[in-house]
Amino acid sequence: MALSSCTNGPPIPCDDVDVFEELPELLHDTPSRKDGVDEETECMLRVYGCELIQEAGVLMRIHQTAMATGQIIFHRFYFRES
């Protein structure tokens, strides 16, 4: 598994398949949780964000792969920031 060295924190696995198997604390120790957002609210906001990205992509008539990439970047951002 490749590790990213361009972060200020601990190394992060770069292949998406093993991220949550290797670092399960990423799921439960997010910055939003540290700021007091409960699990259900965080999940709802993530789903809503992905739905917005999907709807925007459909309106702009872009490929599904571009929309999925946007959703992945959205999730990765919020695993690091609140």
C-alpha positions as CSV (number, residue, x, y, z in Angstrom):
1,M,0.0,0.0,0.0
2,A,1.4,3.4,-0.9
3,L,1.5,6.2,1.7
4,S,1.1,9.9,1.1
5,S,4.0,12.0,2.3
6,C,2.5,15.4,1.5
7,T,0.4,15.8,4.7
8,N,1.3,17.5,8.0
9,G,-0.2,14.6,10.0
10,P,0.5,10.9,9.9
11,P,1.0,9.1,6.6
12,I,-2.3,8.4,4.8
13,P,-2.9,5.3,2.6
14,C,-3.3,6.3,-1.0
15,D,-5.3,3.4,-2.3
16,D,-9.0,3.8,-1.4
17,V,-9.6,0.1,-1.0
18,D,-7.5,-0.3,2.2
19,V,-8.0,3.1,3.8
20,F,-10.8,2.1,6.3
21,E,-9.3,-1.3,6.9
22,E,-5.9,0.1,7.8
23,L,-7.2,3.3,9.6
24,P,-10.7,2.6,11.0
25,E,-10.3,5.5,13.4
26,L,-10.8,7.8,10.3
27,L,-14.5,6.8,10.4
28,H,-15.1,7.6,14.0
29,D,-12.6,10.4,14.8
30,T,-13.4,13.0,12.2
31,P,-12.9,16.7,12.8
32,S,-16.7,17.2,12.7
33,R,-17.1,14.7,15.5
34,K,-14.4,16.6,17.5
35,D,-16.5,19.7,16.9
36,G,-19.6,18.1,18.4
37,V,-21.5,17.0,15.3
38,D,-23.1,13.6,15.9
39,E,-22.7,10.6,13.6
40,E,-26.2,10.8,12.1
41,T,-26.0,14.5,11.3
42,E,-22.5,14.0,9.7
43,C,-23.8,11.1,7.6
44,M,-26.8,13.1,6.4
45,L,-24.6,16.1,5.5
46,R,-22.2,13.9,3.6
47,V,-25.1,12.2,1.6
48,Y,-26.6,15.7,0.9
49,G,-23.2,17.0,-0.3
50,C,-22.9,14.0,-2.7
51,E,-26.4,14.5,-3.9
52,L,-25.6,18.1,-4.7
53,I,-22.5,17.2,-6.6
54,Q,-24.5,14.6,-8.6
55,E,-27.3,17.0,-9.4
56,A,-24.9,19.7,-10.5
57,G,-23.1,17.2,-12.7
58,V,-26.3,16.2,-14.4
59,L,-27.3,19.8,-15.0
60,M,-23.8,20.5,-16.5
61,R,-24.0,17.3,-18.5
62,I,-20.6,16.0,-17.3
63,H,-19.5,12.4,-17.2
64,Q,-20.4,10.2,-14.2
65,T,-16.7,9.6,-13.5
66,A,-16.2,13.3,-13.0
67,M,-19.1,13.4,-10.6
68,A,-17.8,10.4,-8.6
69,T,-14.4,12.0,-8.5
70,G,-15.9,15.1,-7.0
71,Q,-17.7,13.1,-4.4
72,I,-14.5,11.3,-3.4
73,I,-12.7,14.6,-3.1
74,F,-15.6,15.9,-1.0
75,H,-15.3,13.0,1.4
76,R,-11.6,13.2,1.6
77,F,-11.7,16.9,2.5
78,Y,-14.2,16.4,5.3
79,F,-12.1,13.5,6.8
80,R,-9.4,16.1,7.3
81,E,-11.4,19.3,8.0
82,S,-14.7,20.1,9.8
